[in-house]
Amino acid sequence: MIPRFNFAHTAMIAATYGVMCSTGNVGRHVLAGLQRGADPSETIVRFSRSPCGPPGGGTHNNSCSSNSTGPTVLSCVMDMSSPASVAQALQKYRLKVLFLAMPQALSSEQMLDCGAAVNDALLSASASLSSQSGDGGDGEGHAGTLVVRLSSFNIEDR
């Protein structure tokens, strides 16, 4: 059973982009591209089991600082094998765009559970924001989060 959360009493941090699995094979490239191309006024949330780890793997480093001339980068610990962890992490942020890359280590069942947790958390957050603003969105013209699903399926065969 996937836990349901009530976002009505949760203060959410507004962010432009979220990258799930930001230290993985796909997510690290998305994060790097956003850090290079996003406006300095925008905010990126990197979701990972070890969000302060180096984007390319290798030796762990505890630095989570972002480029002073680029967008603000926030880190949030999330274990994508745990639907509860996914829901708890997503309830903290109001995202405009979420890039979702599933870890290849997850089983098919875990991927389905994770996808359902993402869907439920975003729908719950959107419904809460909509009811609070009365305009069908968050009061700033955003009706919900755009989810961009990324895959590296069979990429090694190319």
Legacy VTK file of the C-alpha trace (Angstrom):
# vtk DataFile Version 3.0
C-alpha trace
ASCII
DATASET POLYDATA
POINTS 158 float
0.000 0.000 0.000
1.351 3.404 -1.005
0.977 6.055 1.715
-1.184 9.103 1.011
-0.151 12.506 2.293
-2.156 15.588 3.124
-0.329 18.605 1.740
-2.827 21.154 3.077
-0.758 21.885 6.185
2.681 21.544 4.629
4.776 24.573 3.750
6.206 23.745 0.348
9.364 25.231 -1.123
8.879 26.524 -4.671
11.399 25.227 -7.197
11.581 25.349 -10.964
13.081 21.913 -11.573
13.446 18.614 -9.745
15.723 15.783 -10.849
15.052 12.339 -9.389
18.126 10.045 -9.350
20.352 13.058 -9.866
23.554 11.070 -9.334
22.665 8.183 -11.666
23.638 7.397 -15.255
20.900 9.611 -16.739
20.009 12.043 -13.963
23.545 13.367 -13.539
23.527 14.577 -17.154
20.124 16.211 -16.732
21.323 17.955 -13.573
24.526 19.144 -15.254
22.557 20.497 -18.238
20.129 22.330 -15.976
22.963 23.806 -13.942
24.547 25.122 -17.159
21.360 26.329 -18.829
18.906 27.380 -16.131
18.452 31.014 -15.230
20.242 32.113 -12.031
16.850 33.045 -10.558
15.640 29.433 -10.845
15.931 26.646 -8.289
16.790 22.998 -8.927
16.144 20.198 -6.423
18.349 17.143 -6.768
16.741 14.017 -5.329
19.030 11.061 -4.592
19.932 8.534 -1.913
23.154 10.521 -1.580
22.370 13.961 -3.028
25.727 15.398 -2.016
27.615 12.678 -3.833
29.496 13.500 -6.996
27.237 13.578 -10.078
29.521 11.166 -11.952
29.919 8.629 -9.161
33.384 7.942 -7.768
34.589 9.298 -4.456
31.893 10.726 -2.225
32.182 14.418 -1.528
30.133 16.329 0.990
29.958 19.543 -0.987
26.457 20.479 -2.080
27.307 24.008 -3.033
25.964 25.325 -6.299
27.651 27.584 -8.796
27.379 31.156 -7.509
26.501 32.423 -10.996
24.018 29.667 -11.805
20.714 28.508 -10.364
20.277 27.578 -6.708
20.636 23.817 -6.190
18.921 22.183 -3.214
19.490 18.571 -2.168
16.908 16.143 -0.870
17.509 12.561 0.249
15.138 10.105 -1.446
15.294 6.316 -1.787
13.412 5.414 -4.959
13.040 1.802 -3.826
10.763 3.117 -1.058
7.412 4.655 -2.108
7.138 6.283 1.334
10.533 7.972 0.878
9.492 9.225 -2.577
6.221 10.665 -1.273
7.874 12.284 1.753
10.545 13.928 -0.394
8.099 15.245 -2.987
5.796 16.725 -0.348
8.505 19.252 0.539
8.634 20.989 -2.851
6.305 22.668 -5.350
7.995 21.844 -8.660
7.184 23.197 -12.108
9.072 20.401 -13.911
10.182 17.024 -12.536
12.706 14.931 -14.483
12.159 11.300 -13.499
14.828 8.691 -14.245
14.302 5.303 -12.622
17.351 3.469 -11.276
18.169 0.400 -13.360
18.637 -1.587 -10.145
14.907 -1.409 -9.323
12.703 -4.369 -10.181
9.696 -3.858 -12.454
7.423 -3.971 -9.411
9.518 -1.369 -7.579
9.421 0.898 -10.643
5.623 0.635 -10.768
5.379 1.384 -7.039
7.737 4.344 -7.368
5.802 5.701 -10.370
2.540 5.396 -8.454
4.072 7.179 -5.435
5.264 10.037 -7.663
1.855 10.291 -9.318
-0.069 10.212 -6.034
2.229 12.739 -4.331
2.047 15.211 -7.221
-1.726 14.841 -7.593
-2.215 15.365 -3.864
0.046 18.431 -3.848
-1.691 19.875 -6.908
-5.149 19.335 -5.411
-4.077 20.981 -2.158
-2.559 23.987 -3.914
-5.608 24.282 -6.143
-8.005 24.311 -3.197
-5.887 26.888 -1.360
-5.603 29.282 -4.304
-9.116 28.845 -5.704
-7.835 29.337 -9.272
-7.199 25.705 -10.194
-3.461 26.081 -9.584
-1.012 27.433 -7.085
-2.076 31.050 -7.304
0.754 31.800 -9.731
-0.807 30.214 -12.806
0.735 26.753 -12.365
-1.821 23.968 -12.608
0.594 21.221 -11.563
3.961 19.654 -12.175
5.085 18.633 -15.644
6.770 15.220 -15.393
9.457 14.316 -17.932
10.075 10.556 -17.827
13.605 9.630 -18.917
14.842 6.181 -19.830
18.157 4.581 -20.710
16.519 1.313 -21.773
18.748 -0.428 -24.340
21.035 2.606 -24.511
24.090 0.330 -24.296
23.005 -1.357 -27.568
23.402 1.839 -29.605
LINES 1 159
158 0 1 2 3 4 5 6 7 8 9 10 11 12 13 14 15 16 17 18 19 20 21 22 23 24 25 26 27 28 29 30 31 32 33 34 35 36 37 38 39 40 41 42 43 44 45 46 47 48 49 50 51 52 53 54 55 56 57 58 59 60 61 62 63 64 65 66 67 68 69 70 71 72 73 74 75 76 77 78 79 80 81 82 83 84 85 86 87 88 89 90 91 92 93 94 95 96 97 98 99 100 101 102 103 104 105 106 107 108 109 110 111 112 113 114 115 116 117 118 119 120 121 122 123 124 125 126 127 128 129 130 131 132 133 134 135 136 137 138 139 140 141 142 143 144 145 146 147 148 149 150 151 152 153 154 155 156 157
